[in-house]
Amino acid sequence: MKFIEKHSSLLTGVILILYFLFAYYLERTSFYSLLALWGSLFTATYFLFSVKKQDFSYLAGVSILFRLVFLFSIPNLSQDFYRFIWDGRMLFEGFNPYLSLPETFIELGKQPVNEAVELYKGMGEMNGSHFTNYPPINQLCFYIASLVGNNSILVSVTVMHFLIIAADIGILFYGKKLLKIMNLPVENIFLYILNPFIIVELTGNLHFEPVMLFFLILSMYKLSQKKWVLSGIFLALSISVKLIPILFLPLFFKYFVNDKTSFFNGTKKLIAFYLVTIATLLGTFIPFMSGEFLANYGNSVGLWFRSFEFNASIYYLAREIGYLFRGYNEIGIIGKIIPLVAILFILGVTFFRKNKKMQDLITAMLLCLSFYYFISTTVHPWYLATLLILSVFTKYRFPLIWSFVIIFSYQAYANTPWKENLWFVFIEYFIVFLVLMYELNIPKPSFKTKLT
């Protein structure tokens, strides 16, 4: 370690080169090249963190520097950004992106936005044949990209890179503050900020989880300051980027209604918190609201439960049982059951677990969302970002391990046509469940660590 510490600048340079190769030379179908770069990045980053974790400013600086490598790159592991640009340009041209399908315009030979054909080909027929399911604040990010880059895909992509990097800087700033309030080591934030999975999957591939997580962490920070009105507003903005934080709403019950305050006062404050959150959330949707919007949006969200399958765990076992006894894929039935099971689990955690302290509340969020992903039909890699940031404020580290082994899911793209190898899926989840079971049996440690 002394050698590495002495040559940490050289190690930083090596990591920069690895990110450059990832950003500009890697192809998604080259799975083993992807695996080699991924393993090298995680290994090099581990050593850098180990020798520099007491130097907060250095790690913060290089974390931003690593992200800037991707600034002018076109994502090579995801094609979703083409739909982001399409939606943003639809807004720019005065269209409601929730009311039309890209394929409808293309089939009619119409081009409602600049580079329409190129964007449609880039997003793919599956994406182009479904109504958009990205909430309003996320759409605002797409619109900002169109304001600057309405005539250039590369410029639009660069603007979106800037937005995501800015959100991660915000997470770094407020995450550190929240860790201090919770009396946890501030270097924990680098489990997220410095993580190659976060840098590649979010900054590199333009998934907007950082914007969602920025508002979520800001909400938790304001709640820790007892500024629950601002907390509710920021929580609503987080939901309006990605819907997933809506699962956390019931978990606030015991945080507000506990033995530190009277039941009446706690309940009154909880209801007010919910009203602020719901009102703010509805306010972001009002500009798009119509009966047609509700039908299209509901159908689009429902498709994720009823039609899509990718990198699942418990669901795949349930699917095989369905094949065994019914002879066909039961996703239509299982997909309807999953939300109900998830709701029951969340309600159980809400009423039977003590969520009175901030760490207890965030741990409950982590456990509930993990359970939801374990039973889901689809778990795309970028979904793990929420688990990873939540784990920073808890004793659990299985999301950190998952962020490494999630790379096995990309083996599916090495096949033409696309096809999952369930052995890789098995290896991924076997490791994750093994670590989770180990951690669930560890006594809760003391976090009386001296802050840096």
PyMOL commands that set and color helices and strands:
alter all, ss='L'
color gray80, all
select helices_A, chain A and resi 2-6+8-24+31-52+56-68+80-92+97-99+102-107+116-128+136-149+153-181+186-193+196-204+209-224+228-239+244-256+263-288+291-306+314-326+331-352+358-375+381-391+398-414+422-440
alter helices_A, ss='H'
color red, helices_A
deselect
rebuild
show_as cartoon
